[in-house]
Amino acid sequence: MATNTASTKDKIIYWTSTGIIAAIMLWSAYNFNFNDTYRAAFHHLGLPDWFKMELTFAKILGTLALLLPFTPYRLRMFAYCGFAIVLLSTPIAHLSSGDSPLMEVGHAFFFVTLTVSYIYYHRIVGINAWSGPTAIV
């Protein structure tokens, strides 16, 4: 069993990075549905309306999975993976639609922030971030 030796600094870094990710995911989910500029941008990227709704629900559920302390480990890892896919797919969609590469600085920042949250989550719970929990067979 791993021991929990998380410092206050580790917890501050984890909650700050996780808060930033939660805020940006909820902000974008809200804007997809209620901001005309973001709705137009979604169509500019060539994405269908049904995908907007699917992405909105996934972002809300993923945010809850990261913020709620009783979320099972595997479900939390699915949320991290889903957000990583979103943050890596978004630049591809923007660049494929002819948008400026400078637009991708924000997406890169949020991907790095997600990575920091992931690493510090594992530090706090005392699990090696690269191998995960050891399975008992």
C-alpha positions as CSV (number, residue, x, y, z in Angstrom):
1,M,0.0,0.0,0.0
2,A,1.4,3.4,-0.9
3,T,1.9,6.0,1.8
4,N,0.5,9.5,1.5
5,T,3.3,12.0,1.9
6,A,1.7,14.9,0.1
7,S,2.8,18.3,1.2
8,T,0.7,21.4,1.4
9,K,2.6,22.7,-1.6
10,D,1.6,19.6,-3.6
11,K,-2.0,20.0,-2.7
12,I,-2.0,23.7,-3.6
13,I,-0.4,22.9,-7.0
14,Y,-2.9,20.1,-7.6
15,W,-6.0,22.1,-6.7
16,T,-4.9,25.2,-8.6
17,S,-4.2,23.3,-11.8
18,T,-7.4,21.2,-11.4
19,G,-9.4,24.4,-10.7
20,I,-8.0,26.0,-13.9
21,I,-8.9,22.9,-16.0
22,A,-12.4,22.7,-14.4
23,A,-13.0,26.4,-15.0
24,I,-11.9,26.3,-18.7
25,M,-13.9,23.1,-19.4
26,L,-17.1,24.5,-17.8
27,W,-16.6,27.9,-19.5
28,S,-16.2,26.3,-22.9
29,A,-19.2,24.0,-22.4
30,Y,-21.3,27.0,-21.4
31,N,-20.1,29.1,-24.4
32,F,-20.7,26.3,-26.9
33,N,-24.4,26.6,-26.0
34,F,-25.1,30.2,-25.1
35,N,-22.5,32.4,-26.9
36,D,-23.2,33.1,-30.6
37,T,-19.5,33.7,-31.4
38,Y,-18.6,30.2,-30.0
39,R,-21.5,28.6,-31.8
40,A,-20.3,30.1,-35.1
41,A,-16.7,29.0,-34.3
42,F,-18.0,25.4,-33.8
43,H,-19.6,25.5,-37.3
44,H,-16.4,27.1,-38.7
45,L,-14.5,24.0,-37.5
46,G,-17.0,21.8,-39.4
47,L,-18.4,20.1,-36.3
48,P,-22.0,19.0,-36.2
49,D,-24.5,20.3,-33.6
50,W,-24.9,16.9,-32.0
51,F,-21.2,16.8,-31.2
52,K,-21.5,20.1,-29.4
53,M,-24.1,18.7,-27.0
54,E,-22.0,15.5,-26.5
55,L,-18.9,17.5,-25.8
56,T,-20.8,19.7,-23.4
57,F,-22.1,16.8,-21.3
58,A,-18.7,15.1,-21.4
59,K,-17.0,18.2,-20.1
60,I,-19.5,18.6,-17.3
61,L,-19.2,15.0,-16.2
62,G,-15.4,15.1,-16.6
63,T,-15.2,18.2,-14.4
64,L,-17.3,16.5,-11.7
65,A,-15.0,13.5,-11.9
66,L,-12.0,15.6,-11.3
67,L,-13.5,17.8,-8.5
68,L,-15.4,15.3,-6.4
69,P,-13.1,13.6,-3.9
70,F,-15.0,10.3,-3.9
71,T,-14.6,9.7,-7.6
72,P,-13.2,6.2,-8.2
73,Y,-9.6,6.1,-9.5
74,R,-10.4,4.6,-12.9
75,L,-13.3,7.0,-13.6
76,R,-10.9,10.0,-12.7
77,M,-8.4,8.5,-15.2
78,F,-11.0,8.4,-17.9
79,A,-11.7,12.1,-17.3
80,Y,-8.0,13.0,-17.5
81,C,-7.8,11.0,-20.8
82,G,-10.9,12.6,-22.2
83,F,-9.7,16.1,-21.5
84,A,-6.3,15.2,-22.9
85,I,-8.0,14.0,-26.2
86,V,-10.0,17.2,-26.3
87,L,-7.0,19.5,-25.7
88,L,-4.9,17.6,-28.3
89,S,-7.7,17.5,-30.9
90,T,-8.7,21.1,-30.6
91,P,-5.5,22.5,-32.2
92,I,-5.8,19.9,-35.0
93,A,-9.3,21.2,-35.7
94,H,-8.3,24.8,-35.6
95,L,-5.2,24.4,-37.7
96,S,-7.1,22.3,-40.3
97,S,-9.6,25.1,-40.6
98,G,-7.0,27.7,-41.4
99,D,-6.8,29.4,-38.0
100,S,-3.7,31.0,-36.7
101,P,-1.1,28.9,-34.9
102,L,-0.9,31.6,-32.3
103,M,-4.4,30.5,-31.2
104,E,-2.9,27.2,-30.0
105,V,-0.8,28.8,-27.3
106,G,-3.8,28.7,-25.0
107,H,-4.6,25.1,-25.8
108,A,-1.0,24.1,-25.1
109,F,-1.1,26.0,-21.7
110,F,-4.2,24.1,-20.7
111,F,-2.7,20.8,-21.8
112,V,0.3,21.5,-19.6
113,T,-2.0,22.5,-16.8
114,L,-3.9,19.2,-17.2
115,T,-0.6,17.3,-17.1
116,V,0.4,19.1,-13.9
117,S,-3.0,18.2,-12.3
118,Y,-2.5,14.6,-13.3
119,I,1.0,14.3,-11.8
120,Y,0.1,16.1,-8.6
121,Y,-3.1,14.0,-8.1
122,H,-0.9,10.9,-8.1
123,R,1.6,12.6,-5.7
124,I,-1.3,13.4,-3.3
125,V,-2.8,9.9,-3.3
126,G,0.6,8.2,-3.3
127,I,0.5,6.4,-6.6
128,N,3.2,6.4,-9.2
129,A,1.7,8.5,-12.1
130,W,3.4,6.4,-14.7
131,S,2.5,2.9,-13.6
132,G,-0.8,3.5,-11.8
133,P,-2.0,1.4,-8.9
134,T,-0.7,-2.1,-8.6
135,A,-3.3,-4.7,-9.4
136,I,-3.8,-7.6,-7.0
137,V,-4.2,-10.8,-8.9
